[in-house]
Amino acid sequence: MFGFIKYISEKFFLIFLIGSITLSIIVGFLWKKTKDVSEAKVVTDIKNLVQRKSPIVKLNANQIALLPPFSEEDHKRGNKGASVTLIVYSDYECPFCADYYFIIRKILDEYKQSLAASERGKDEIRLAYRHYPIVAIHPESQRLAETSECVTELGGDDAFWQFSDIIFTKSDKGKDLSWVSTDLNINQSKFNKCVEDSRYKEKVERQYDDGLKAGVSATPTTFIIKDKTEVWLITGAYSYEDMKVIIEEAFGGHKDSSTL
């Protein structure tokens, strides 16, 4: 996998560099032409666009030790004995996270179907979803993350995934959460109490801090773990096609990796 990682990292480094230069020119032009564009908006645009993809990084033993292992408090999909684990740090207000969320869901569903048809043998994937709300540019992301935990407390992981599907499909749903208890069939008074008390504020902040220590700097960020011994860090919303190849490489090789 090392050769592939080097190749795709070099590829996206060039994209990252060219994109950075191009965006700098565009932002500079817009700054001159639009007086009422705030500095915060410019920073947001740069972070959201330039950091969409970054090179893949293979972690060393010291770096791996900083990543909290897959745990029962994670929102998870897939078999516990899977040979490849994806830990995704995400933000409910991040537009790239929305696209990436459904890309990962699609890949997981495909592998599940393949296994059911006995096409892949022992190759399995599991997913852990973790919160990384970047409140400086996504002011509602912390509140939405805490809300998702209240949903989980009252409705279980199925309700969590339903909530996430809705928020990532229709971003305006995050502005008014009055629909949650009815649409997800959970107790309204208990839900309101949980949200008002900020019951999961500490958990969300802890996941953010843990992610930061482990090397997360933007969303989405994915850690791909192979057999608990090898870990790669991927920053940005890679395409469905690229993620398929990367995951195949994690399983031990892909015949078509040269086509990227």
C-alpha positions, 0 to 999 in steps of 0.5 A: 500500500505504500506505493499507492499512498505515495502516488495518491498523496503526491497527486492530491498535494499538487491539487492542493497546491494549485487549488491554494494558489488559484483560490488565493487569487480569486479571494484577493480579487473578490476582496477588492471588488466586494467591500462588505465581504468580511474577513471571517467569510474569506477565512471560511471559504479558504478552509472549506475549499482548500482543505477539501483534500489533502495528502494521505498520511501513514501514522507512526506508532506514537501518532497511533497511540494518540487516536482513541480506539474504537469504543462502545460510545462510538456511533458504529456500523459494521461487524466488530471483527472487521479487518478494516475500520474507518473512524470519521470525524465530522461536523453537521454544518460542514457541506463537504461532510454531507457529501462524504457521509453518504459516500461512506454509507454507500461503500459500507452498504456495498461491502455488506451486500457483497458479503451477503453474496459471499463475494469477498470472503472475510473482508469487512468494514466497520465505521465509527462516527465521531464529532468534530464541530468547528464552531468558529465557522459552523456556529450551530455544529456543537448544538447539533452534535449534542442533539444527536447524542440526546437522540441516541439516548432516547432512540438508540443508534438507529435514531442517531443514523436517521437524524444524521441522514436528515441533517446531512440531506436537508441542512435547513432542518438543523435550524429548527429541531421541533420535528425531531421527537415526532419524526424519530418517535422519541419522547418530546419532553425528555428530548427537550430536557436533554438538549436544554441541559446540554447533557452531552456537551462534555462528550462532544467537546472531548471527542473534538479535543481527542481528534485534535490531539490525534491530528484532525485539523479539518472536516471530514477527517478519516482514520483508516485502520487495518488489523489494528496495526496500520493507520492512515489519516485522510483529511478531506472529502475524497470521492467515492471512486478514490475511497473505494481504491483506498479501502481496497488497498487497505485490504491488501491491494487493488488491481486498478489503483494505477487508473487514479 
